[in-house]
Amino acid sequence: MAEATHESVISPRARNALVRLLRVAYPHPRFPDGPYERTADAVINQVEASLWHRLALTRGLESLDDAAGGDFAALDDEAALSLLRGIEDAGFFAFIRGVAVVSLYDDHETWELLGYEGASYEQGGYLDRGFNDLDWLPSPRIEEYAGPDQLVEVATDDEIAATEGSHR
Amino acid sequence: MNADERTVQLGQPVGHDEEVVVIVGSGAGGGTVAHELTARGIRCVVLEAGPYLKPEDYENDEWAAFNQMAWLDNRTASGPYRLARDFPNLPAWIVKAVGGSTTHWSGATPRFREYEFRARSYYGGLEGANLLDWPITLTDLAPYYDRAEIAIGSTHRHGRPPLPANNNYKVFANGAEKVGYKFYATGPYGTNAEPYDGRPASIQDGFNFQGDKHTSKWSTAVREIPRAIATGKCELRPGSQAVQVTHDASGRVDAVLYLDEDGNLHRQAAKVVCVAGNSIETPRLLLMSASALHPDGLANSSGQVGRNYMRHTTGSVYARFEQPVHMYRGETMAGIIADEARLDSSRGFLGGYYMETLALGPAFLAAFVEPGSWGPQFTTILDGYDHTAGMWIVGEDMPQESNRVTLNPAVQDQWGLPAPDVHFQDHPNDVAMREHGYSRADLLYEAVGALGTHHTPPYPATHNLGTCRMSERPEDGVLDKWGQAHDVPGLFVSDGSVMTTGAAANPTLTIVALAIRQAEHIAETLGSGS
């Protein structure tokens, strides 16, 4: 029953608008569609648990076309971004962002695209895989400072004798 | 699990009617007290609200680990600070598991400075701050700092070698040198650079905040708790949510009431109770333990239980570079600059702060770098991910009476117990310090060629302090200089709640040092029969 309702309310057209919305709200030119598609599905899966979110998302996505004067998915990047800025406080858009900021950046393809390598322990950590391979700066000291200077813990003017009687 | 396996895992069973030392919480404070007392032959029961996660259970995945171990029971954040808007149900990021927040602590172990134990004397009557000198000094604590560093295996201390420089540290330390800082190093840091104390050297696998699968990082889950169990004097009861600490007609503590995993209520008799549930759960438990003798909450005749909540003045700075950094590789916080950790009011604020390397994965960076942000400005930060270096600013925040943990009458946890509310507002001194830290971090990163920096607001608090502070006089605070309640014999607090003021340093080392000192005192008191 719930599934039938979901099928009927999140139409392919609405899902398409959602994917487009995500790409405009979180623009990464080098990303393919995969991470955005999976994020859209994560948003849709989340609304199944809540009648209110389901209704709000459905209505919100449908009305994007109205706000776009026909077809939100057909707007260019600048026009679509401008439209989204105008509805920043809309509940359905805030809900989408709340799910998207977690899902999009928890996606393993996203990690790869951003240059993040994910789990490391099973591969022996980074001890032999580049934990210190940065070569555009000199190798810094790792020991504590052993020179002649002492860290002055309390400035002269802040010594208790110097501040006695004063009320900050 | 059969009876033998259970004994190996969780220790010799202790009868519910046997009056023992009952310790609530198994983190830096509770785990240390359990280890110290059982090593002296004193029988203990450790009640831990979370599960017993083992290194093989830990996840190399930020959200998976968060959902596995973070304390996610109902809580509320209130007050004008930004966190209350961005994360209204997550005032703190702490761990609910055996080992407590030592499971996900980063590892930085600076000591508090002499002047920081005397904040009232040095800072004077700063308006809006509820300052007080500690009832102990650095001299009192110094021998226990030694023992804590040896227990933790802090690098750069007691013959322990430094960790090597990882990529994030190379950027950080070169920038430090360029702006004239001197007091930087890869520690002191509670993770083995070489095998020590039966645990291996770091393999630079990152994921410090997710539990160390390799066990190179010290935690009470890999050291103090197993050792306490091995004495045969300790029973660990995971999945046990403390509900009330009770007292007898004379006012002395006599038991802890707690719920097991199925919600059944139990009573464990106690001759001494050590509460170490971190600075939100500890005052919550005392407030839930109100009685006719203690109508405002147990040990609250001063009215200070839950007050003076501190979370350290924090902020992060992420800097983008032309060349790759890969900040996530290696030990996350093995980089500390101490040059700003001093008192010099000519900077425009009192107290000091540390700068420490910090790295998040894309998942957490997206969630926390600028909460609520979206659009091209936001994605630019993420697009620079592998060319980004990061640091954390962590400094002393001012205790304020109105920053406090209370019971929220409108919200309950999964057991029907009142949820804690954490109310917080920055003191102007906190704001001035944070801005100073941001500007110094910018200079540091610009000195090594940063293309741009981003100032990230404070995360859900990992350093929660001060809600049951120690004081010389009973009317000024909750606990005496041993961490024992001024007004409830036998009741001790053993975590960061005891801190009279917060100092600049990461608190774990000091919590451990105070817990060793407290356990010694408890053992002496019990030994003499008083």
Interface residues (C-beta under 8 A of the other chain):
Chain A: A25 Y26 P27 H28 R30 L81 L84 R85 R97 V101 V102 L104 Y105 D106 T110 W111 L114 G115 Y116 E117 G118 A119 S120 Y121 E122 G124 G125 Y126 L127 R129 G130 F131 N132 D133 L134 W136 L137 P138 S139 P140 R141 I142 E143 E144 Y145 G147 D149 L151 V152 E153 V154 A155 D157 D158 I160 T163 S166 H167 R168
Chain B: N60 D61 E62 W63 R113 E114 Y115 R118 S121 Y122 Y123 G124 G125 L126 E127 H156 P162 L163 P164 A165 N166 N167 Y169 K170 V171 A173 N174 A176 E177 K182 F183 Y184 A185 T186 G187 S202 I203 Q204 D205 G206 F207 K213 H214 Q323 P324 V325 H326 Y328 R329 G330 A338 D339 A341 R342 L343 D344 S345 S346 L350 G361 P362 A363 L365 A366 A367 G372 W374 G375 P376 F378 T379 L382 D383 Y385 D386 V448
